[in-house]
């Protein structure tokens, strides 16, 4: 925790220098109490439930409303492409989810809204959102790409509708856009054409909206990290805030990844090589509190609840050092029940299953205390 100690020391030095101001004035009233500790970033969660039940949804929504400044809504299940293009009603399943999210969001909560135009593999156009999520694209959508005028028009129409209804402070038009760059650079360039036109249209309609894309951080210095830093600039130029998606316990390459003490020194600050002076925010992050075993991907990472708490402490220090605008923790509660049920023990979802600040039995973990202590600071 040397880095944290250095930040605290710097704060104390700044306080001392700020109060000095000359010889005589500082001693007239005796010793001065230091100002209360503050935080410069908002804090929030996604609405990810731990089970497909009303009770689980209500518990999560109540808790995240009480424990954060704002709520993050990730719409990553596809786009109702044809309906959005035609301006017709969405499938009842789509409208039902949208209304459910709106109804569960307190009126006094600020919002971060993300709508992904990418498929779940982050290598092509998003699937269709109809009766189900991420449905296979049907003709003619199955032959269209990001720079197709109909794709741009449909996404822009859907985004306008969602922004009007959700009234977010931040809007992410490219969840983990860097993954598309790593997976298919030619298609990424077509996405930049898409993003240029979408951003221009949304700025015209919502001039106060903070536009974002998010970047999935990689091991510093790795080939993928270098590819992102070298080529993502034209996209960064279009937006106001650079979001960070970071899960080092699984997507970094160093040894003993379950212990945050082993993180590379620049695991977080590497974003400065990407953001090009733009403000940053943590769009999504988490850390496992239990052993992670995913044989499908040859993943076996040891971690404990204390490792999770230590990561959160480090995360807050890094976010403060770079003046992050907000921090989003992905899941409030471990979602074992959801994973064993409707998710069908999906190996990808397993990566995040045990990252909650409450375990699957709703027992609080040490990281929840770290979160609450930070949230209690004056902002």
Secondary structure, DSSP 8 states (H G I E B T S, - for coil): -HHHHHHHHHHHHHHHHHHHSSTTGGGTT-S------B--SEEEEE---SSSSHHHHHHHHHHHHHS-SEEEEEE-S-B-HHHHHHT----HHHHHHHHHHHHHS-TT-EEEEEE--B-TTSSSB--B-SSSSSB---TTGGG--TT-HHHHHHHHHHHHHHHHHH--SEEESSTTHHHHHHH-HHHHHHHHHHHHHHHHHHHHH-TT-EEEEEEE--STTSHHHHHHHHH-HHHHTT-SEEEEEE-HHHHS-SSSTTSGGGS-TTTTGGGHHHHTT-EEEEEEE---SS-EEEGGGTEEE---HHHHHHHHHHHHHHHHHTT-SEEEES-SB--HHHHHTTTTT-HHHHTTTT--SB-TT--B-HHHHHHHHHHTSB-
